Structure formats: structure tokens, C-alpha cells
């Protein structure tokens, strides 16, 4: 195993690298979203194995820093995006062991070096930032008793939630409404009638991937057979096929410990690059039932769709890890990663928080809106301007990721 390599601390003043959580608002909303320094004085070590962009790691970093924590990052080094951020005090690189082989000499070596780093850097809490590191913390379990760690679910439950087929069967057993799902293990599964019963068109996705990567819409079972016979990306079984549900994309995001939700927020897509935070009692109740029935601990995003004809929520899938819009949640008044971290180090001090109703703009959409405003074709709200100020405060990771996005080839279509 390679030696951990790091770069030294940057000299920082009392306010350098802090994120202002007071995003404005009116009336009671403004009072409800005053900054909470939940983690003031806490030193957090973020684990990341997500390459090449480390997007989830940066979402975690922003949440921790907004709550007043000092943040170190330990990553696999293939990207190193966090080293560009002014909110990261120290970045180091290490070979992270596989969560599936936690008893190997490499894992023992990693634990020893992790122990030394935590002692040397006076780390208070360990925070995994993506699926691999969440699974790693779960796999190491009690062997991490030398440091507090963000609550995580048992490894078997994490894998069940991340597997779309196993998750659909779990929803069936719990009586939760979910999109009809068929697992495809071989060519014959494409033509045995089960996929045809989904209706047309339908969606085909990799079994365990999330975030829409590799998903494609197919017209019928013949198109699926053609896909399986090709060498196109994401064409190798196992796959899952899901009925296409017309409606509005939405999600319920949660932090939980031992089956008890700490905080929850409903968000929906409100146009390109815009996320609206609202209240939807039925959707939140479904996500709470899932957390309670499984005894889940940690961060979770339950993807749903509001059916076009009924506006009823239908569950699409689950991400038992940090997600890509966590900074938007913090902007709306619920800092999920800070609350989950506080549950690890001071569970008796957890505050009750609710998201404020607002719309948050992604930086890609914001750039387009700013360009439109310059041409006199659009206006910007107070929230848009606040988003612009936050994004401008840490430009290097955003610029890096935008550059990488522009270099990626267009996604293949069926």
C-alpha cells in the first residue's frame, strides 16, 4: 500500500474559508435560516474515493464548513479536486482498501495510517463522502473505534438499498409505491414477456449505478434485445428495466440514526438547473416509513416522481450516501451533513430544523441566467444573487469540473 502523502495547512484567519449560511429571506423565513454553527471547533476528515470530479466530496466539504468545522480530505488522488478548494485545510492521498475485503493486510495498513493521521491532525470525526467510502466505514465497523464516524447502515442494508432490483423487492415487502421493475440477467430475460408487461417505452439502467448514469429509453423488447447484443456502453447484464412514469422528478432527502429521521426535506425539479424546496407530506411520509422499517442510519436520498395525472409520489430508487444537491439543501436551511455529523459526536444537541420554501439554482444554470440578464432577457431573484455570491467564493473546483464536463464526449443514445 502506498504511503499517505499530504500538503501542508494553508494559513487561515478567523473567517477565511467560512461559508455564510444566512442567505436572506423575508419575515419568519429569515429568522428560521440564521446560521447555526453546529460544528464550531470540530475537526472533520472527509474520505473520498469518487473520481474523477469528487463532486460529492465537495458537497460534504461545503456542508461541514458552513457549520463551522475545519475540514481535512483524504482521497484516492485520481482527481484531487478538493485540494483546489479554499474550504479544505489539508488534503492527503492514500490507497483506500476495498470495502469487500476489510480483513486484508492492506486494510490493516490503512487503519494504522489512518489512526496516525487522526492523532496527528486532532481529528474529531470521520465523514465518508460517496458510496465506496460509506461502504468502507460500514465494513470496518468497530475497528474504527478510535474516532467518531458519521452514522452508516450495515453493509448488507447499504447494498440492498443501492441494488435497484433488491430495493424494488424491499418496497414491495413494505407496501411502498414504486415503479415496476424487472431484473435482466441475460438475453432471454429481454424476450420472456416480463419486460413487455412494463409497457412502452421503458427505461433500462445499470443495476447498481445512480444519478442517471447509463440510463436509456427503449421503445420495446426488440430494442432491448438489440442493445444486449451490441457492445454499447451499459449494455452488459445485469440490468434493470423500469416502466416510464410521466410526471415531475422529485426526491426526499434525509439524515437518520437507528431508524429515526433527524431531518427531512422534499425537493423537486423546477426547470433546468433549478431545485425547488417545498412541503409534500405524503412523499416525506413514504421516506420516513422506509427509514423506520429498515432501521437506517446515515444520509439518504429517495428519488421519486409525482405522477402527472394524480400528483401522487412513486418511488424510483434510493441513494444511501451523500448526494449531488446537498449544497442546495444547506442553502434552503437544512445542512444534512452537519446534522448527521452532530449525531455522531453530540446526539443530545440535535436541533429541529425545517427547510424554507425557496428555489436554488445550479452554477451551470446560473451562468446561463447571468448571460441572459446581460442581454436584457431575464431577471435574477435575490436567491439567485445569493447563489452567485456563494459560488464565486470558491471558484477553482467549479471551474475544474466545468472544464472536465466540456471535455467529456456526448452520451451515447439507444
N, C-alpha and C positions, 0 to 999 in steps of 0.2 A: 504493500500500500504506500502511496506517495506521501511525502511529508506535507503537513499543513503549511501553507505559505500565506502571509498576510501583508497588508500595507499599514503603515502607522496611522495613528489618530490625526485628524485634522485639528488644528487649534480652533476652538469654538468659544464664542462668548455666551452670555446667559440666554440670549434669544436667537442665536444663529441656529438655523436648521429646524426651527419650530414652525408648525403649521397652525394658522389661526382657524379655529373651528367656528368662530362667531360670524356666520355668513349673512347676517341681516335678517330681514323678515319684518312682519308688522304685528303689532298688538301682542297677544299672548304667545304667538309663534316665536317672537324674538326672545322672550323670557325662557321659553322651553328649550332653546338651542344655544344657550350660553355655553362657552367652553367648559368642559369638565376635565380637569387634569387628573384623570383616573389613575394614571400610572406615573405620576411625578416622582422622580428619583429612582425609578425602576430601570434596570439594565436588561434588555432582551436580546437573545441571539436567535436570529431567523435562519432556519435551514431551508435551502432551496436546491432542487435538482431539475428544475424546469428550464430547459433550453429550447430554442436559442434566445428568447426575449426576456425571460424572467418577469413576465407581466404580473403573475400572481404574487411573486415576492415583493414587487414594488407596491402593490395594493396593500399588502400586510405592513410594509415599512411605513407607508403614509398613515395608516390607522394607528400604529403604535406611537409614531412621532406626534400625531395630533393629540394623543392622550398624555404626552409629556415624557414618554420613555426615551431612553437613549438606546440606539439600535446598532447592533453588530450583525453582519450577514456572513454565513458560512455556506458556500455553494460549490458546485462541481467545477466551476471555472470555464465551462464551454461558452458562456455568454459574458458574464461579468458585468451586466448592465447595472446592478446595484452599486458597483464601485463608482459610477458616474454621478450618483445622487448626493446632493448636499445634506440629505437627511440620514445618511449612513455614516456612523462614526468610524467603523472599521470593517473592512472586507477581507475575508480569507478564503482560500481554496483548499478543498480536500476531496479525496475519493470517498464517496458515500457508499456504504455497503448495501447489498440488495436486501429489501425487507423480507424476501422469501428464504434467505439463508442467514438468520441472525446469530447462529452459533459458530460461524466460521472464524478462523484466526484473523481474517480481515476485519470482521465486525468487532472482535476484541481489541484490535489495534486502534480502530476508530473510536471506541469507547474510551480507551486510555487517553488518546489525544484530545478527545472532547472534554474529558474531565480536567486535563491540564489547562485547556483554553478557558474553560468556565472559571476555574480558580484564578487564573492569571488576569482575566478581564472582569472579575467580580460580577459574573452573570447571575441574574435572579431567576430568569425564566426562559425556557426553550419554546420557540414558536415555529412549527412546521408550516410551510407556505404553499405546498402543492400536494398532489395525490401520492407521489412516491415518498415524500418525507413524512406525510401523515401516516402512511403505512409503516414507515421505518420506526417512528416513535411508538406506534402500536405494537410492532413486533418486538422491540427492545423491552417494552413494558417496565417491570420493576428494576431492570438493570440500569435504568435512568434515575434511580432513587437519590442520586447526588444533586439533582436540580429539579425545580418545579417545571412542569411542562403543560402546555395548552391541553385541555381535556380532549381525548380522542376515544373513539369507539374501538371495541375489539377488532382485530384484523379480519376475522371471518365476517363480521357485520359490515365492515367497510367494503369488502369485496362483493358482498351480496347487494349492497346498495348501488355500487358502481357498475355492476353487470346488468345491462338493460333487461335481459330475459329473466334473470333471477329477481330483479326488482319488480317486474310486472307480475310475477307469480306471488311475490310478497304483498303487493297491493291487492291482488285477488283475495288472498287469505285474510286480509284486514278489512275487506269490503270498501276499499278506497277506489273512486272512479279513476280509471286510467285509460290511455289509448290502447286499443287492441294490438297485441304484439306477437310476432311469430319468430322463433329462432330458426336460422338457416345454417345447417351444418354441412350440407353437401348439395350437389346439383339436383338430386331427386327432390329435395325439400322445396325447390322452386316450382315444381310441376305436380305436386301431390294434392293440390286443391286447397291447402290451408292458406297460402298466400292469396289465392284468387278470392277467398272469402273476405279478405280485408277490403275489397272494393278497389276502384281505380280512380285516380292514381294513388300510389302508396309510396312511402319513403323507405329507403334502405340505408342502414347505418352500421358502422363497426360495433361490435358487441360491447366494448368497454370504453371507447373514446367518448369525449364530451365536448361541449362548446360548439357543436355543429360541424366538426371536422370530419370530412369524408362522407357526409350525408348526401344522398341524391334522390331525386324524384323519378320514379319509373311509371310507365303507362300501364303495364300488365305483366303477367308471369313470364311471357315470352321475352320481354325486355330484361327481366331478371336472369333468365337462363342465358341470354346473350352476354350479360355482364359477368356472370360466373365463368363463362367460357373464355373470357378475354383476359388480358394481362393489365387492365386498367388499375389505377390506384384504388385501394379499398375494395377490391373485388374478391378477395380470398376469404372463405368461411373461416370461423363462424361469423355470421352477420345476423342482424335482426331486421325484420320488416314491420313497419307500423302503419296503421291506417292514417291517412291525411285528415286532419281535423281543421276545418276552416274556422278562423277566429283571430283573436288578439293574443300575441305572445305575452306571457307574464310569468312571475315567479314569486315564491315566498322564501325569504332568506331568514335563517335562524342561527342563534347561538344557544347551546343547550348543555346541561350537565346531568348525567344519570337519568335521562328521560324527562327532565324538567326544563322547558324553554326559559332562557334568560331574557331573550328579546326576539322579536319577530317583526318583519316589515314586508308589505306587499308592494311589488313594483311591476309596471307594465311598460311595454314599448309604446312610446308616444310619438312615433315618427322616426325618420332616420337619425341615429345618433342621440336620441332623446329618451330618457327614462323618467317616467312619472311615478312618484310615490303617493299612494292613496290608501284608503282603508277598504278592505274586502274581507268581511268576517268569515264567509264560507271558505275561501281559499286558505286563510290563516288557520281555521279550524282543522282542515284536512292535514296541513303540515304538522300541526301540533299533535294530531292523532298518530301520525307516523312516528314522531319523536317519542311520544309516550309509550307506544306499543313495542318499540324496539329497544327502549332504554338508552337512546342515543346520547353520546357526549361529543361536543365539538361544534364546528361550523358546518352548515349545510345550506345548499340552495336547491329547492324543489321547483323544477321547471314545470310550468302549466300552460294551458291555453284556455281562454274564455271562448266557449263555443259561440259562433256567430249568431245562431238563432235563439239561444236560451241565455247567453251570458253566464252559464254555469262553468265552473272551473273543472278541467280534466287534467290529470297528472300525466306529464310526458316522460319525466325521468328525474334523476337525483344526482347531485354532486356533493359527496360527503367530504368537503375540503373547502378552503378559501375559493372565492370566485372573482371574476373579472370586473365586477361593478362595485366592489367594496368601498372604493373611494366615494362613489356616488351615494352610498348608504351613509357614510360618515357626513357627507355634505347635508344629507337630509336629517341628521340628528341622531343616528344610531351607529355608533362605532363598534361594529360586531367584534373585530379582532381584539379591541381593548377590553370589551366586556368578557370575552372568553378568557383572555389572559388574566384579568382580575379574578375570575372564578378559580384560577389555578393557584393564586398567591394570597387572595383575601376574599374568600367566598362570602363572608358575612357582610362585606361592604358593597355588595352589588346594588346599584341604583336602578330604579324603574324608569325606563325610557320608552318613548314612542316617537316614530318618525313624524316629521312635519310634512304637510302636503306641499310638494314642490316638484319641479321638473329639472332634472340635471342633464347637462349637455356634455357629450364626449368631446375630446380635444379635436378629433377629425371633423366633427360637425361644427364645432366652434370656429375652426379655421375657415370653413366654408361660409358660415354666417357672418364672420367678420369681413370676408371678401365681398359678400353681398351687400353688407351695410356700406362699405366703402363705395360701392357702385350705386348707392342710394336705393337699393331694392329690398331692404329688410331692416328691422329694428332689433335691438337687443334689450332683454329684460335685465332687471337688477341681478337676478340669479345668474344670467349669462355672464355678466361683467364680473361677478364674484368668482365664477368658474375660471374665467380668463386669468384673473389675478392669481389664483391657486396654481394653475398650470404653468404660468410664467415663472413661478417661484422655483421650479425645479425642471429646467428645460432640457438638460442633456439626455436623460433616459427617454423622454418623449421624442426628441429629435432622432435618437438612435433607432428606436422602434419604428418610427415613420420611414426612415431610410431603408430599414430591412423590409418593411412591408412593400415599398415601391420596387424592391429588387426581386420579390417573390414572383414566380410565374403564375399566370391566371389558373384558377382551379378548374380541373377537368370536369366536364359535364357529360352525363349519360346521353 
